[in-house]
C-alpha cells in the first residue's frame, strides 16, 4: 500500500470515528509509521496539522447538526467536548460566529471538506468529449457561494426532492451557475427536470462540446471532490477553454452520475 492509499484509509477512519476517540497510535498504525513521523508527515503533505484537520471536520459536521435542530449541548457531547462552553469557544474561533447563530449565517460559514489523495495529488479523472445539441431544462435554484456549496447543494437537493418527488418525479440534473465564472465566489445551485412544469424556471443551453466525467455513486462529498480536483489539478494537465456556461450533474436511475463541463471545441 502506498502512502497515499494509506492516507485515504486514514481519512475514512477519521470520518467514521468523529463521534468516538481517535488516538494517535491508531492513526499512525494505519499509515504504517510511528506517531512522531505521522505528526510531521501529515502537515508536510496537506498543509494542515492532523489534530486541526480532525477538529475542523468535527465542527463541519456540527454545523449540519445544528442546522437540523440539535442543541449546542447535544453537539458538544457528540464530538467530545468537555462542555457546551468549550465547544462554543472552538466553534466561534473557527467560523467567526456563535453556534446559536448558525441558521442565520449559513451563507457565510466556510466548512472543511474531506481530504483525498493519490500518488500525484491527482484524482482519477477519466473523461470523454461529447458534442450535444441545444437543450432546455427546468428547475428551482438556491443562491450560495464557493465556500458553502458543499453543504448547501445536498441540503437543497434533499429539500427539493421531498417537495416535488410525488409531483415531478426524481430530480434528473443538478446545475452550478457561476457569477462571472467564479471571479466573485457567488453561485447558484439548481435542481432540474427535463419537462416544463408550473413554477419551475427555464434555462437553455446552446449546442456545445462537453467534458464528461463519470462517478459510480451520487455521494455529495464525492461529487464535490470530483469538482474540486477538476479545477485544481485536471486543468493544469489539459489544455481546454471552459465556456461561460453552467456545469451540470446528470443523475441516473442506477445510482451513478456524470459531471459535465462545457468547453470550446
LOKE-761833 format. One record per residue (C-alpha): residue in three letters; x, y, z. Coordinates in pm, whole numbers, plus 32768, in hexadecimal, padded with zeros to 4 digits. Layout:
N
alaXYZ
...
END
This chain:
265
unk800080008000
unk808A81577F9F
unk809182788095
unk7F77831F7FD1
unk7E9C81EA7FE7
unk7EE781DD815A
unk7E89834D817B
unk7D3A830A80D3
unk7D0081E981C3
unk7D5582D382E2
unk7C5983D48263
unk7B4B82C78258
unk7BA4825983B9
unk7B9783BC8440
unk7A4C84038394
unk79A982CC8426
unk7A2D83158585
unk79E9848985B0
unk78F8843886CB
unk79F183518777
unk7B5183648801
unk7C5A837C86F1
unk7DB483268774
unk7F04838286E0
unk7F75821A8706
unk7E5581908634
unk7E8382978524
unk7FF9825B8513
unk7FBC80E484F1
unk7ED9812483C5
unk7FF181E8831E
unk80F480E68383
unk81D381E3842F
unk821982538594
unk8157836E8636
unk8271846D8610
unk82948426849B
unk811B843C846B
unk810B858D8519
unk822086118438
unk81AE856D82F4
unk804285D382F1
unk8070875082F7
unk8191872E8202
unk80A5868F8102
unk7F6387488153
unk7FCB889781E2
unk7EF9885C831B
unk7F3F87AA8463
unk7E8A8662849F
unk7DE386D585E3
unk7D6E88148537
unk7CE2874B8415
unk7C1E86698503
unk7B9D879585C3
unk7B2F88408481
unk7A798708840A
unk79C586E78559
unk795B88538550
unk78EB883383E5
unk780E870E8446
unk779487DC856D
unk771D88ED8480
unk763587F483D9
unk75B9876C8527
unk756A88C985A7
unk74BD891E8462
unk73E287EA848D
unk7375885285EB
unk746A87AE86DD
unk74B688748817
unk760D89028861
unk763288178989
unk75D586E688B6
unk76D2874187AB
unk77E7879188A4
unk77C0863D894A
unk77A5858C87FB
unk78F8860B8787
unk79B585DD88CD
unk79B9873A8964
unk79C187518AE0
unk78AD88568AE7
unk77CA892A8A0F
unk78A68A548A67
unk79E189A889E2
unk792A894488A4
unk789E8AA2886F
unk79F58B3A889D
unk7A928A518798
unk796F8A7F86A8
unk79798BFB86BD
unk7AF28C02868F
unk7ADB8B298556
unk79AA8BBD84A9
unk79988D1C8537
unk78338CF385B5
unk77928C5586E6
unk76EA8AFF86C5
unk75978B96871B
unk75AF8C7185E4
unk75EE8B5984E8
unk74988B658445
unk74B48CDC840E
unk760F8CC68371
unk76138B8D8298
unk76888C518168
unk77BC8CD7821A
unk783E8B9982C1
unk79728B05821A
unk796E8990825E
unk7A8D88968232
unk7A768774813A
unk7B008614815C
unk7C6085FB80D1
unk7CB085047FB8
unk7E0384947F35
unk7EAD83DE7E1C
unk801583AC7DB2
unk803084F87CFA
unk7F3485C07DC1
unk7E4485767CA1
unk7CEC84E07C97
unk7CAE83CC7B95
unk7BFD84A37A93
unk7BB183C6796A
unk7ACA8480787B
unk7A3284977723
unk79D985B8763C
unk787E85CC75A7
unk77D686CE74C9
unk766786F87525
unk754B87B07480
unk74A488D87528
unk73B588797640
unk72E389167753
unk72B688B178BF
unk71C6892979CB
unk71FF894A7B3E
unk721F8A097C82
unk73558AB47D09
unk74088B1A7E47
unk75078C307E65
unk764A8BC27F0C
unk77C38BF67EED
unk79008B317EAD
unk79358AF28021
unk77D88A7C807F
unk776A89B97F4E
unk77EF88747FE2
unk76E6889280F1
unk75DB89568035
unk75C588777F01
unk756F872A7FAA
unk748387D5809E
unk73CC888E7F89
unk73C087507EB7
unk731E86937FD7
unk722487AA801B
unk71C587C67EAC
unk719A86517E78
unk70C186367FAD
unk6FE987547F2F
unk6FC386EA7DC3
unk700185717DB2
unk6E9085127DB2
unk6E4486217CB0
unk6F6886227BBB
unk702684E37C11
unk719B84C87C66
unk728685EB7C23
unk734185A67ADE
unk744986B87AE1
unk750F87987BC8
unk759E88DA7B3E
unk76A489CD7BC3
unk76878B2A7B30
unk77B18C0E7B74
unk77AA8D877B89
unk78B68DF37A8F
unk79478C927A93
unk79B18C927BFD
unk7A568DE87C17
unk79698E597D2C
unk79378D0A7DDC
unk77BD8D2B7DB4
unk77028BFC7D2B
unk75A98B757CED
unk755F8A057D1F
unk743489827C57
unk736988417C6E
unk72DB87FC7B14
unk71F0872D7A40
unk71CF86EB78CC
unk705E874278C2
unk6FC5889978ED
unk6EE588B97A20
unk6E2D89D77AC3
unk6F0A8A9A7BB2
unk70558A217B1F
unk71508B0E7A83
unk71D98AD07925
unk73488ABE78C1
unk73B38A827758
unk750589FA76E9
unk75948A35758C
unk7632892074C0
unk778E88F27556
unk789787ED75A2
unk78A0875C7702
unk79B186B977CF
unk78FF859B7881
unk797F84E979BB
unk78C983C27A52
unk78A083627BC0
unk781B820E7C2C
unk775682AD7D48
unk769F83EF7D9B
unk7737843C7EF0
unk774085B67F11
unk78A085B47FA2
unk792684E97E7D
unk787E85D47D85
unk791C86FC7E37
unk7A7186537E37
unk7A53860D7CC4
unk79FD87787C7D
unk7B1A87F57D5A
unk7C19870E7CB7
unk7BA887757B5C
unk7BE788E47BA2
unk7D2288BA7C74
unk7DDD87A77BBA
unk7D3B87397A73
unk7D56889279D3
unk7ECA889A7A21
unk7EFE8763794A
unk7E0587A37830
unk7DDD88C97746
unk7C72892B771E
unk7BA48A697730
unk7A768A567813
unk79498B0F778B
unk788A8C0B785C
unk776E8B167890
unk77028A4879BF
unk778A88EF7A0A
unk769487D07A25
unk7665869A7AF9
unk759485897A53
unk74F6848A7B3F
unk74A1832B7AC4
unk73AE822A7B4C
unk74C681317B96
unk755C82217C96
unk767A82A07BBA
unk76AA84037B40
unk776C84CF7A43
unk7819861B7A7D
unk781586F17940
unk78E2882878F1
unk78A288F877B3
unk79DB894176E7
unk7A3A89EB75A4
unk7A5688E57493
END
